[in-house]
Amino acid sequence: VVLSLLGGTGAQDMCGDPPEAPSRSAAAPQLSPEERLSPHMPESLRCDACHAIAFQIEEQLRKAEGKVGKKALKESDYMEVLERSCSQDWEGYGVLELDGEKRLSGPGLPRQQPLSVMVSGGPWPSRLSKLCHGYVGEQGEAQIYGAHRRGPAALRQLLCHGDKGACAGRKERPEPRKAPQNEL
């Protein structure tokens, strides 16, 4: 019985070489001279950068509060946490190209497509650190901590979406349209 199953067509496929996997490739994003060399975060990436900074500040403050039983931190403690948040290495962040548009990628930012090349290191960590320190200096530690206590959305609103925020005037990315469901 087994031989008759193998004798039919397709036996060569089962016993021969495995089928080749389709090849895929992704190119690194082509960066402009400003994106490669400027000490400042390019305007087109500032909204993403702001969301990354808000995420990191939120995470660091949440961890610090967890150590004191979720109670509010003393001023000296949250000031230290904010300094540490901005002075971290930021190495998990970089830029990639998605649908022809350069986007910042890393923890706290929306997941990108599975096959993309991220350029990290280089100028990105120092740009994020500089922006973070700028936000803390501009908004003040007490205001940032107060927004954190109201929740992650309040912190993102304060840092990124206010009148002068990096994301002000930008439309949120539309959700991909779902295919219509066939009705019976």
N, C-alpha and C positions, 0 to 999 in steps of 0.2 A: 504494500500500500504506500509506504514512504517513497519508494522509487518512482511509482507512478505520479506522485505529487511533484517530485523534483524533475521528472521527465518532461513536464509541460513547458510552455514558453515562460520565460522569466527566470528560469533556473540560472542562466548565465548572470543575470543581474544579482541574484542572491549569492552566487559563489564567486563572481568575478570581482574586479576592483570596485571599491565603494564609489558612489557617485561623487563628482567633484562639488565642493561647496561653492555657492556663488561668491564671486569676489566682490568686495566692497572697499571703498576708499573714502577718505575724508581729508580735505586739505585744511591746513592751519589758516586762520583768518589773515587776510592781508591788511596789515596795519599801516595807517598813514603816518607821516613823520610826526604829527602832533601826538598820535596815539602811542608811538614808540618812544618819543624823546621828551615830551613836555613833563614838567614836574606836577602839573595839575591834572585832575580827572577830566577827560573830554566831556563836553556838555552832553553828548548823546548817551553817556553811561552814568550820568550823575543820579538819575532816579534809581537805577539798579543799585548803585553804590550806597545810596541813602537807605534802601531797604536792607542791605547787608549790614550796615552799621547799626541800624535799629535792632536787627535780629541779635547781633553780638552783644549790644548793650543790655538788651532784655535777658539774654541767657546768663550773662555775668551777674546781673542784679538778682535774678531769680536764684542762682546758686548761692549767692551771699546771704539772701534772706532764708534760704533753706537751712543754712548753718545756725541761724538764730531762731529757728522755729517759726518761720514765715512772718515774723514780726517786722515792723518797719525798721530800717537801718538808721543808725545815728548819722548825722551829717558827715562826720569825718570818715565813716565807713563807706557811704555811697560815693563820696568824692574820690576815695581811693579806688573803688571798683570802676568808676568811670575812667579814671586815669589808666588803670590796667587794661580796660576794654579797648581804649584807643591806642595804647602802646603795644598791643599784642603783635605777633608776626604777620598776620593776615595771609599766610602762605596758601590757604585753601581756596583762594580766589584768583580768577583769571578771566580772560575774555575769549569768547568763541563766536562763531558766526552761525546764525540761525535764520533761515529763509532770506539770506542776503543782508541781514541786519546784525551788527555786532552787539553782543549782550554780555554783561558781566555774569559770571557763574560762580557758584560756591554755596556754602551753608546758608540757609535761610532764604535763598532765591529759588524761584520755580525751577523744577527739573527741566532740563533741556532734552533735545532729541538724543537717543542712545548712541548714534554714530556721529560724533563731532569731536573736533580737536580743540582743546582748551589751551591757550597760551597763558601760563601763570608765572609767578615770580616777576622778575624785571621791575618795571615801575609800579605795578599794581599795588603791592603791599604798602609802599610809602605813600601813595596817593590816598588809599583808604585811611591810613593812620592820620594823615594831614587833614582830610575831610572830617573825620571823627572828632579830632581836637577842635576843629573850626565850629562844628555843631555844638559841642559842649561849651565853648567860649561864647558863642552867639546866644544860645538859649539859657545857659546857666545850669549848674548841676541840680539845684533845687527844683527847677521847672521840669527838667528831664526826669528826675526821680519821681516827682509828682505824677507825671504822665505814665511812667512805668507802673505806679501803684494803681492807676485806673485801668491798665491792661495794655497788651501789645498794640491793639489798634490805636489807642490814644497816643502811644509813643510814636508810631509811624505817622500819624496825623500831624503831630507836633513837628517832627523832624523833616518829613518828606512832602506832605500834602498841603501845608498852609499856603497862604498867599505868595510867600517868597520861597516855598519849598522846592526842592529839586524836581518833584513830580507835578508841581502846580501847572494846571492847564493841559496836562497830558490826559488823553483818554486811556482808560484801562484797556488792556488787551481784550478784544472780544473773545468769548469762548468759541471754540471750533463748533461749527454747526453739526448737529447730529443728523444722521441719515433718517429720513422718515420711516416709521415702522409700517409694515404692511398690515392692513387691518383685514380680519377674516369676515 
